[in-house]
Amino acid sequence: MEAFFCLTLLSKQKKAILTTTTCRSGMVYSNNNKSMVSIMAATFPGIIAFAFLVSMILFGTIIRARISFFQNNLVPASLIGGVLGFILISTGLSFGLNNTDFTAFAFHFFTLSFMSLVLTGSATKDSKTKNDTKIAAGGMWLSIIWVMSLVLQAMVGLGAILIYNELSDGQLSHFLGIIVTHGFTQGPGQALAMGNIWQNQLGIEHAINFGLVYASIGFFVAFVVGIPIAKRSIRLGLNYNQAARIDDEFLKGIMQTHLSSGKQITHPANVDSLVYHISILGLAYLITDQYLLFMNPIASSTEIGGINFGIIFSHNLFFIHGLMICLIMRKIMDKAGYGHMIDNETQRRITGSSVDLMVVGTLMSVGVGFLSDFAIPILLVSISAAAATAALCFGFGKKLRSFGPERALTAYGCCCGSTGSGLLLLRIMDPDLSTPVAKELAFFNIAILVLSAHILMVMAPILPTFSLLTISMVYIGTFVLGVVTLLLMDRRNVASPDRIS
């Protein structure tokens, strides 16, 4: 509108001499040659921020391929690139960009990664076997562990902040400890979403920054703890896939043998298959946005315990609603016989790319000044949560009679980073995904929404409105129920299927 207004002013100029008009944005327009000198320059900041973001992945890839330290420790390029970007921003070498320029990328790529994952179809009817029941059982084990981690990390974080306040005479809100679970178990998107609600609507100061820092640390923890365990399991022969080996390609992260990354669904003379798949995801994003815009005013007229119900239908919880929209879209396509119009391998590439971009964006969105101010409580909460999660995942993983190391490692990656980091750790022990654990993750991503609904959709968005007693009773009760369920599954060998070829 402003550009149109400026052009209108210029069109009314009667003089033939050079005349310029400056608009509020600072853009200069000349009526001599009817050119807008800097209108295009104003469109570059967001694009340059994204270009800087993806450039860090490129540099991370090069560094991984060249430096043996990162190869031997199997540090992913996204993690290397994210740290490099954080350093450049902190030292002022980021072309004027700062950490806040990347916060939105972390949120949206997290959301896109999970929406894309749900759009990915399950096995076809021809490939379904009696092993589907066993895959569902394994997926249920992963799901229960994840929900247990969700509440366990919250309680451990709460305890860590209470101890910190007691020893230091600090006044930090205990919710700054609880939010670690949304950074670790859920990832940056939900940490940012919950932090935004808690901070801007419920008055929990620093909730956004604490959530983002926890999410960044969570990725580090997943790989710092997970990679050595994966390498040790391979060395001791504990993994199912005995063909797994850490060769030169694996270490450098560059494939010498190039593999196909998906099938062409659309004819290239019509539309490229990749952008076609992205357009489906874009439609899901658009529908979710309009759905929330429609529902929010309706929900805002209702209050629960003095809290406006509109919070549940705000864009801060876009992740949850987007998953449901994608699930519905995929079901409709399958029922209508159009499920073949989505290539699962291409969809996985979109998911994987979103995860990489999310990791980089998360690390680059952390402010160094904030870290220095709250380093001690952040480290106390993070170390406590990481240790408790390790005890949970690997402790129950030892009880499994098959695929225990693979499931435990995958669960730990999912509970400290994201499904993407869990899958990445799994690939170390099972490069060609010959175990059923990767398929179990598809079941897992749907089951966790159901099993954790009372936490994520009812309590978490308005958690600061509940008393500590109520929170503790619900969270601890959920954890105990999970323990009982896992013990019953183990007794019946439900989560311990025979090895699947």
PyMOL commands that set and color helices and strands:
alter all, ss='L'
color gray80, all
select helices_A, chain A and resi 2-11+41-66+68-72+77-90+99-119+131-168+175-178+180-186+188-200+207-236+248-252+273-299+309-313+315-335+339-341+344-364+368-373+375-397+404-416+419-429+437-451+453-465+468-491
alter helices_A, ss='H'
color red, helices_A
select strands_A, chain A and resi 20-22+28-30+35-36+303-304+307-308
alter strands_A, ss='S'
color yellow, strands_A
deselect
rebuild
show_as cartoon
